[in-house]
Amino acid sequence: MDTWLPFVVIGITAGAIYGLAGVGLVLTYRTSGVFNFAHGALATAGVYLFYELSVQRSWPWWLAAIVCVAVFGVLMGLALEQVARRLAKAPASVIVVATVGILLIIQGAAAERYGSQTITIDQFLPTDTFDISVSVGYDQLITTLVGVAIAAGLAILLGRTRIGIAMRGVVDDSDLMELTGLSGPAIRRFAWMIGGSVAVVSGILLAPTIGLDPVRLTYLVVQAFGAAAIGRFRSLPWTFIGGLMIGVAAAIGQKLEAENSALLGLPASVPFIALFVMLIVAGKRGLPTPAPVRRQQPETFTPLPLGVRAGFGLALGVLVIALPGLVDARLPVFTQAVGLAIMFMSLSLLVKMSAQVSLCQAAFVAVGAVAFSRLSTEAHLPWLLALIGAGLITVPLGIIVALPAVRLAGIYLALATFAFGLLMENLIYRKGIMFPQGGVREAPRPNIPGSGEASDKEFFYIAVAILVAVIVAVIVLQRSRLGRLLRAMADSPLALSTYGTGTTTTLMLLFAISAFFAGIAGGVLAVGTGAAGPGGLGSLQSLLWVAIISITGSNLIRSSIIAALLLAVMPSYVTELNPNYQSIMFGVAAVLVALLAAKEFDPVAWIRENLATSARIGTRGPIPSRAADGGWRRAASSRQPVAAAAARRAAGEGEDDDQPIELASTGGSR
């Protein structure tokens, strides 16, 4: 028993921090309806400010902590509340875009100011120990007591005070809550101020353990996800207890991992297992009901004349053929963009066509890359068969991910798929079946008859041919009955069910098709770089992919190609721009685009209304709007006086233009 106690003490200390972070996350979610994926980034910003003041400027640590928590945390909470207020009824994908944008801004700013290397920060709390069958440090005791005190205080605030009850009710019905005389916006601001301060406290307490790292510190939010799931995203006491459970389980897992190499990665996966299992067990009925959202409608255009389309296609084909000679050394970058375009199409099938937010697409790509490598190098299958086999092997993984989609939707589905991606990254990636010891696998190029292994130029043309085949398949899918069912399911799954169409089978097919295309993309990307490895296929990469695809328009094919060009090609042409500045600029753009999307701003409609001119002969400017016939619900005979009156008005006769047209009576008035 004595051999387990030190791990229990370590787990309780870490769990108190996880629970504290989860409490702040749940508090802001329950009062705004916005799940903050940037909660860990907020803690990161507070920790770096604490380091700046206490170490760089030699302030007393307690004074630096007060400034960070009581001033910076409050101000950051107020700033995030302004963003959250505008995202309250936005789709889950838009929320992901905004919060990922904030995360990238903070990561880029921290890396630019302090570098991307981990900075060790000394423990500022007393490190003396005392014995209670096991040696316990005063820093561990203080950390735990701070977590317990803040969690208990917030639980009492929400459960026993008038303002706390208002904080619980403001997200459900703000207008009803305001009948009590309290202001809904003021209540939300107060909650976000507390949430921001709690996030900074948790980050400061965690920093001496893991150091200052702009990426690792943001993962604190992942631990908070697991704690919040145990609290069902509503109970602060159970959220804190969930954090303690996760901390103890992870610490015990470290001991088990040291004794059994088969358990490698288990301790780091405990929060994700808790998140995934709790979401599946709870389902939609056991979780807080998110605010209703309006799905962004896809762009619709009048088809161009056949000759114009043929000419445009011919010009595009000529450009693709000439591209290797135009870009020269950058050709591998464009090949990577082709592979990413296939991946983005697989993601767009979920996000754009059916409004299913998946944050584990990188795991699909990784499985496809490894499957292609093993089929081509170990099974010695022909190149094309190995690529198709990679897609087929990824299909079962998509079906597994579809299981949460049957029980969850919106932000909860995003969290469940995010947890699944993290499980793959921490558990499966490290196994010999995937990437042994974090290494890479060979990904050979196809052999061209008569010339041997394909060159960069030849493989680029092969990749483009695969992309064209995927585009054709996506177009066929969009126009098929399954495509219509997917769009209907995005608009109203309940309405689709009332017509006898089961959403379970439809979701299974959707995720299977998406996984197949993602597996194909993994094979193409692996061949383009020459090896299949875990680099760039982590869980945060999936977040970034969803953010990019969500800001490039609602047209599935065009937005996928634009997203691939933005992610792969554009950075190669702005090499003189610091990567940290690129991260900041993309983060700012993501937040702005998300705010516009939340306001349902449609740039295409705006252009049509403000810049487009009528195509009618003899007219200038936009086509004037025409009111509907006021008597369209009546019999034809009853509409004749209306038509006659309208004709007289058009000729300048009869009633004055300012007088209403009277409808013929058919036994009653409208």
N, C-alpha and C positions, 0 to 999 in steps of 0.2 A: 504493500500500500504506500509505503514511504517513497517508492520510486515514481509513483504517479502524482503525488502531491505537488512537487515543483511545477509540473506541467499544468496542473489545475490552477495554481496561483497565476502563472503566466497567462493562461487562457482567460481567467476572470479579469485580469488587468486589460488585456487586449479587447475582450468582449465588452467591457464598460465603454471603451472608445467607440467600438462598432455600434453599440446600442445608442450611445449619445448621438452619433451621426445619423442613425436611423430615426431617432426622435425628431431631430430637426427637419429631416426629409418628409416625414409623415405630417408634421405640423403644417408645413407650407403646402403640401398636396391637399390636405383636408380643407384648407381655407381658400385655395385658389383653383383647385381642379387641374393644376399643371404639375406634372411629374418632372422634377428638375434633374436631368442627367448631368448637369454642371455643378451639383452639390459638392462633389469632391474637388472640383476646380476652385470653388469658392474657398474651401478649406486651404487649398494650395496657396492661393493669393494671400490669405491671412498669415500663413506660416512664413512665407517669404518676407512679408512686412515685419513679422516678429524677429526674424533673423537680421534684417536690415537694422532695426532699432537696437536690439539687445547685443548683437555681435559687432556689426559694422560701425555703429554709432555709440556703443558702450553704454546704453541705457540700462538701468536696473531691470532685471527680467520681469519683475512684477509690474513695473510701470509700462513696459513694452506690451505685456499681455493685456493690461487694462485698455490701452489705446487701441490695440488690435481688435479686442472683443467688443468693447463698448462704443467705439467710434467707427472703425473700419467695417466691422461686421454689420453694424446697423446701417451704414451708408450703402454697403453692397446689397443688403437686404432690400432697402428702399429702391435701389436701381433695378434689381431683379423683379420686384413687384410691378414696376411699370411695364416690364416686358411681359410678365405673366398675365397681367390684366388684359392684355391684347391677345393673348393666346388661349384664354379660358375655354373658348368653344371651337378651337382649331382642331383639325385632324391630328392624330398621333404623329404622323410623318412630319407635319409642320413643327410640332413641339420638339421633336428630335432635332430638326434642322436648327432651331433657335438655340437650344441648350448646347448642342455640339459646337455651334458658332461661338458661344461664350467660352466653352472649354478650350477651343483652339486659340482664342484671344489671350486667355490667361496663360496657357502653355507657352505660346510664342513669346509673350512679354517676359515671362520668368526665364525662359531659355536665353533670350537676348540679353537680359540684365545680369544673370548669374551663371550662364552656361548650362549645357545639357548634362554635365557630369553630376553625380551624386555628391552633395556636400554634407559632411558629418557635422552634427550639432550636438554639443555636450548636454547631458541631462542637467537641467536647471533646478529640479526638485531635489530634496535631500535623498542621498543614496544609502544612508545607514540602514541596517537591518535589525530585525528582532525575530525571535524563534517562537513558533507555535506548532511544534512537530515538524515544521519546515521553515526555512529562512525566508522571511518576507521583507522586502524593501519598503522604506517609508514612501518612496516615489510611487511604488505600486499601490500602496494603501491610499495615498492621496488621490491618485488617478481614479481609483474605483469609487472613493467617496464623493469626488466631484461629479462623476457620472451619475451616481445614485441620487445625489442632492438635486441636480438639474432635472433629471427625469421625473423625480417625485414632485418637485415644485411645479413643473409644467403639467403633470397629471392633475394636481390639485387645482391649478389655474383653469384648466379646461373643464374639469368636472364640478367645481364648487363655486365658481365665480360667475358673475353676470357676463363679463366680457369673454370668459372662456366658453360659455354656452353660445354666445353670439358667434364666436370663432368656429364652433362646430356647425352652426346653422347657416353661415353666410354662403357657403358653397352650394347648399341645397336650394335655398330660396332667399336671395339677397333682399328682394322687395319685402317679403314677409318679415324677415329679421329686422328691417329698418322700421317696422311699425313699433318696435320697442323703444325707438328714439335714438338708436345707435347708427352710425354711418358704416355702410358696407365697405367702401374703399378704405376708411380709416381702420377697420378691423383687419382687413387684408394686409395693409401696410404694417400694422403692429405684429401680425403673425410672421411676416417675412423679415422684419427686424429681428425678432427672436430667432427665427430659423438661421439667419445669416450669422448671428453671434454664436449660436450653438455649433454651427459648422466650423467656425474659426477656433473655438475651444477644442473641439475634437481633433482638428489638424495640429494645433500646438502640442497637445498631449501625445500625439502619435509621432511627431517629428523626431524626437531623440531616438526612437526605436528603428526607424527605417531611413532616416536622413532626409535631406532636401533633394527631391527629384521631381521635376515638373510632370513626369508621366506617372511614376509610382504613387505619388500622393493623390492623383486624381482617381486612382483605383479604390480609395477609401469609400467612394460612393457605391462601389460594387458590394462591399461588406454591408453597407447600410441597406442595400436592396434586400439582402437576405433577412436582416433583422426586421425590416418593415413588412416583409411577407409573412413572417411568423406572427406579427401583430395585425395581420389582415389589413394593413394600410389604414388602420383607423385607431387602434389602441396604443397609446403611448407607453403604459406600463408593460404590455406584452411585447412591444417593440424593443424596449430596453432589455427585458428578459431574453428575448430572441437573440440580441447581440451577445449577451453573456453565454447563451447556449452555443452559439457559433464559435465564440472565442475559445471556450473549453474544448469543444469537439475538434477544432483545428489544432490546438496545442497537443491533445492526446494523439491526434493523427500524425503529428511530427514524430512522436515516440514510435508509433507503429511503423511509420515510413522508414525510420532508421533501422528497424529490425527486419523489415520485409521490403525488398526493392520492388516487388510487384505493386506496392501501394504508392509508388512515386507519383507525386502531384496531388495526392488525396488531401493534405491539409489546406492547400490553396483552393481546392474545389469545394470545400464545405459550404461556404456562403451560396455558391451557385446551385449546389444540390438542394439546399434549403429553399432557395427562391423558386426553383423549377418545380419541386414537389409540392410546395404550399400553393402555388398558383394552379397547378393541375387539380389538386384535391379540393381547393376552395371553389374553383369555377366562377362563372359570372355571378351566381347568386350569393356567393359568400364574400364578395368583394364590394367595396363602395362603387356605386353606379356612377360612371363618368358622365360629364355633361354631354348632351346631344351635340353632334357636329354635323356640318353640312359638307358633303363630299364635293371636291372640286370636279367640275364637269370637264371632260376632254375637249380639246380644241376641235372645232368643226370648220372646214373650209369648203367653198365651192370648188369642185374639181376643175383643174386647169384643162384647157383643150388638149386633145390627144397629141396634136403636133407639138405643143409646148412641152408636154411631159416627155415625149420621145426625144426632143432636142435636149432637154435638161438631163435625161438619163444618158444620152450619148456623150454630152460634155463631161458628166461625172465619170463615165467610163474612161474617157481619154485622160482625165486628170489622174485617175488611179493608176493607169498604165504608165504615165509619165512620171509619177511621184518618186520612184526610186532614184531617177536621175536628177530630180529637183532637190531632194533633201539630203542625198549623199550619206554622210556619216550618221545622220539622225534616223536612218531607216529602221533600226531596231526599236526606236521609240515609237514610231508609227505602227510597227508590228505589235508592240505591246498595247497600243491604243485599240487595235482591232480586237485583240483578245478581251480587253476591258469592255468594249462595246457589246460583245456577246454576253459577258457577265451582267452588264447593266440591263440588257434586254430581259435576262432571266429575273432580275430584281424588279424591273418595271411591270412584269406580268403580275407580281404580287402587289406592289405599291400603287401603281397607276390603274391597272385594269380592274382589280378586285379589292383595293383598299385594305390589303393585309400587310402590316408592317413586320418584316422579317429582319432581325439583326444578327443573323448567323450565316449570311451568304458567303462569308469568307471561309467558313468551315466546308461548305459545299465545294468551293473552288479548290481548297486544299485536298479534299478527298479525291476529286477528279484528277488533280495533278499527280497524286501518288498512284492512283489506279492506272493512269496512262503509263507512268514510268514502269510499273511492275508488269503490266501486260505486254509492253513492247520490249523490255529488256530481260524479263524472267520467263514469261510465257511465250516470247518470240512471235507474237501475233503481227500480222501486217499493220503498217502504221495507221491506216484509216480504220481498220477494225479495232485497234487498240484505243483510238480516240472515241469511237462509238461505244466501246465497252466501258470506257471511263465514265461516260454519261450514264450508262445503264447501271453501273455500280453505285452511282450517287443517288439514284432514284429511291432506294429503300430509306436512305437518310432523310430525304424530303418527306416521305410518308410518315416517318417518326416525328418530324417537326410539325406535320399537319395535325397530329393528335392534340397539341395545345390549342390549335386554331379552332378545333371543334368546340372547345369549352370556353375559349377566351376570345377577346376582341380588343381592338384599340391599343391603349398603352399597356394593358396587361399581356397581350400577345407579344408586343415588342419586348417586354421584360422577360417573358418566358423564352423567347428565341435568343435573346441576349445571354441568358443564363446557359442555354444549350451551347451556344458558341463558346462561352468561357469554359464550360466543361470539356468541350473538344480540345480547346487550346491547352488546358492544364493537365488533362488526363491522357487523351488519345494521341495528341501530337508527339508526346514523349515516348510512346511505345514503339517497339521495333517494327510494328506493322505500318507505321506512318513514317516518322523521321527519327531514326535511331540516333540517340544522343544529340538531338538537335541538328543533325547533319542534313545533307541534301541527297536527292536521288537523281540519277541520270535521266535526261529526257531527250532522246535522239530525234533527229530530223528525218523526214521521209527521204527515201531514195528515188531519184529521178531516173527513169530508164535512159541509159546512154550517157549520163553525166555524173552518176553517183549521188552522194548526199547533197540535198538542196542547199543552195547558197542563200544569203540574206535576201536577195531580190526574189529568188524563186519561192522561198518560204513566205514572203510577204504576199505574193499572189495567191498562194495556197490558203493563207489565213483569210484573205479577202473573200475568196470563193466560199470558205466555210461561213463567213459572216453573211454573205448574200443568201446562202441556203437557210441560215437561221432567220433572216429577215422574211424570206418567203414563207417559212413555217409559221412565223408570228402573224403575218398578214392573214394566212389561211385560218389560223386559230381565232383571230379577231372576228372574222366573218362567219365562223362556224356557230353552230348551236351552243357549243360549250362557251365560246366567247360571249355570246349574248347572256348566257346564264351567269357568267362571272361578273359582267357589268350589272346585271340585275341584283346579284348578291351583294355587290358593293353598295347599291342604292338602298336596298331593304331586304335583308335575309328573311325577315318574318313574312314579308309579302311573297317572297319566292317559295317559302315553305307552304303557304296556304294554297298554292297551286299544285301541291303534291310533289314538288321537286326537292329531294333531299340535299341539304347543304353539305352533309358529311362526305358523300361521294365526290361532289364537285370540288371541295377543298382538297381532298386526297389527290385528285387528278391535277389540280392547279399546282400544288407543291411538288408533285412528282415531275411535272413538265419543267417547272422552274429549276429543280435540282438537276435534271438532265442537261439543260442548257448551261447551267453553272459548271457541271462536270466537264462539258466540252470546252468551256472557257478556261478551266484549270489546265487542261491538256495543252491548249494553244499557248497560254501564258508560260507554261513550263518549257515548252519547246522553244519559245521565243527567247527566253533567258538561258537556255541550255541545261537547266536543272530544276527539279521540284523541291522547294524548301519552305520552311514555315515563315520566312521573312515576308512581312507585308500582308500576312493572312491572319492577323490577330483579331480579337473581338472589337477593339476600337476602330479597326479598319472597316468593319461592317457598319459601324455608326457613321463613319465618314462617307461611305458609299451611299447610304440612304440619304444623308444630307445633300450630297451632290446631285443625285438623281431627282431629288425633290425640288431643286431650284432651277432646273433646266427646261421647264415647260411641261405640259401635260400630254403632248404627243409622244407615244411610246417609242417609236423608232428614232425619230429625230432627236429627242431628248437623250436617248442612250448614246448616240454617236457624239453629241455635244459634250456629255458628261465624260466620255472617254478621252476626248481631245483636251478638255480642261484638266483632267487628272494626270494624263501621261505626256501630252505634247507641249502644252503651255509652259510647264516648268523648265523644259529644255531650252526654251527661247528667252527665258528671263533668268538665266543663270547668274547674271550680275546682281540680281536682287536677293538679299539675304533670305534663306529659307524661313527664318523666324518671322521676318516681315511678311513673307508669303502666307504663313499660317495666320498672322494677325489680320491681313487683308481679306483672306477667305472667310475668317470668322466674322468680321464686320459685315461682309457681303451676305453671309448666311443669315445673320440676325435680321438685316434689313429686308431680305427677300421673304423670310418667315413672317415678319410683321405685315408686309404687304399681302402675303397669301392669307394670313389670318383675317384681314379686312376684305377678303374675297376680291382683291384687285385683279382684274383680268387685262393684261397688257394688250392682248389681241383685240378685245372689245374696245379698249380705250383708243387704239389706233383707228379702228373702224369708225368710231363715233366722232373722232376729232380730226383725223387726217385723210381718211378714205373718201373718195368721190364716187358718185353713182356711175354705174356702167350703162345707165339708160341713155338712149340717144336723145339729145336736146335738153338734157338736164345738167345742172351743175350743183355740186355740194352733195351732202348726204341725202339719201332718199327720205322724204318726210314720212313720219309715222302716220299710220292710218288707223283710226279707231274701229273697233268691231261693230258690226251691225247690232244696234240695241235690241232688235226684235228677232234675233236669230233663233230663239227658242220657240217662237210662235209659228203657227201654220203659215203657209205661203200667202194665203189670202190676207191674213192679218198684217203681213209685212209690206204689202203694196203701198199703203199710204206713206210708210216710212221712206220707201224707195222713191215715190213720187215727190215727196217733200225734199228729199236730198237732191233730186234732179233739179227742182225749181231753185233750190239754194245755189247749186252749181252754176245755173244760168243767170243768177242775180235777180230772180223773181220770188214772190211769195214772202215767207216770213223773213224777218230781220235776222241777221247772222247771230245776233246775241240772244235770240229767243230759242227756247228748247223745242225740239220736234215732238209733237204729240203723237202717241201711238194710238192706233185704232182700238177701240174697246171691244173685248170679246167676253163680256160678262164680268169684268173686274179691271182694276188699274194695277200697273206694276209699281 
